[in-house]
Amino acid sequence: MKSDFRLGRNFYKGVFGDAVNVLLAAAAYNFKRAMRLLWTIVEKISETLYWKNVSLEYIFLRDD
């Protein structure tokens, strides 16, 4: 369990250091999940635009 979330190596001293280490590991884990979700959303949008043959140049440059 410790090695899965990088909790095995602690450079901080004492009980406070343990708490800081856990918080930093949790923040990194949540950030990684958020980036994976964001990347999935970008892939879905790109795929949809590709399959619908939408030209972004036309959308942003037209005069309405």
C-alpha positions as CSV (number, residue, x, y, z in Angstrom):
1,M,0.0,0.0,0.0
2,K,2.8,2.4,0.9
3,S,4.7,1.9,-2.3
4,D,1.6,2.3,-4.5
5,F,1.1,5.9,-3.4
6,R,4.8,6.8,-2.8
7,L,4.4,6.9,1.0
8,G,7.3,4.6,1.7
9,R,10.0,7.3,1.4
10,N,9.6,10.2,3.9
11,F,12.1,13.0,4.0
12,Y,10.2,14.9,6.7
13,K,10.9,14.5,10.4
14,G,8.5,13.5,13.1
15,V,4.7,13.2,13.3
16,F,4.2,16.5,11.5
17,G,6.4,15.3,8.7
18,D,4.4,12.1,8.3
19,A,1.2,14.2,8.0
20,V,2.8,16.5,5.4
21,N,4.0,13.5,3.5
22,V,0.5,12.0,3.4
23,L,-1.1,15.3,2.3
24,L,1.4,15.8,-0.5
25,A,1.0,12.2,-1.7
26,A,-2.8,12.7,-1.7
27,A,-2.6,16.0,-3.6
28,A,-0.3,14.4,-6.2
29,Y,-2.7,11.5,-6.6
30,N,-5.7,13.8,-7.1
31,F,-3.8,16.0,-9.5
32,K,-2.8,13.0,-11.5
33,R,-6.5,11.9,-11.7
34,A,-7.6,15.4,-12.7
35,M,-5.0,15.6,-15.5
36,R,-6.1,12.1,-16.8
37,L,-9.7,13.3,-16.8
38,L,-8.8,16.5,-18.6
39,W,-6.8,14.6,-21.2
40,T,-9.8,12.2,-21.8
41,I,-12.1,15.2,-22.4
42,V,-9.6,16.8,-24.8
43,E,-9.4,13.5,-26.7
44,K,-13.2,13.1,-26.9
45,I,-13.5,16.7,-28.2
46,S,-10.8,16.2,-30.8
47,E,-12.2,12.9,-31.9
48,T,-15.7,14.4,-32.3
49,L,-14.4,17.3,-34.3
50,Y,-12.4,14.9,-36.5
51,W,-15.3,12.6,-37.2
52,K,-17.7,15.5,-37.9
53,N,-15.1,17.0,-40.2
54,V,-15.4,20.4,-38.5
55,S,-12.8,22.9,-39.6
56,L,-11.7,25.1,-36.7
57,E,-10.3,27.6,-39.1
58,Y,-13.7,28.1,-40.6
59,I,-15.4,28.4,-37.2
60,F,-13.0,31.1,-35.8
61,L,-12.5,33.1,-39.0
62,R,-16.0,33.6,-40.4
63,D,-17.6,37.1,-40.4
64,D,-21.0,37.1,-38.8
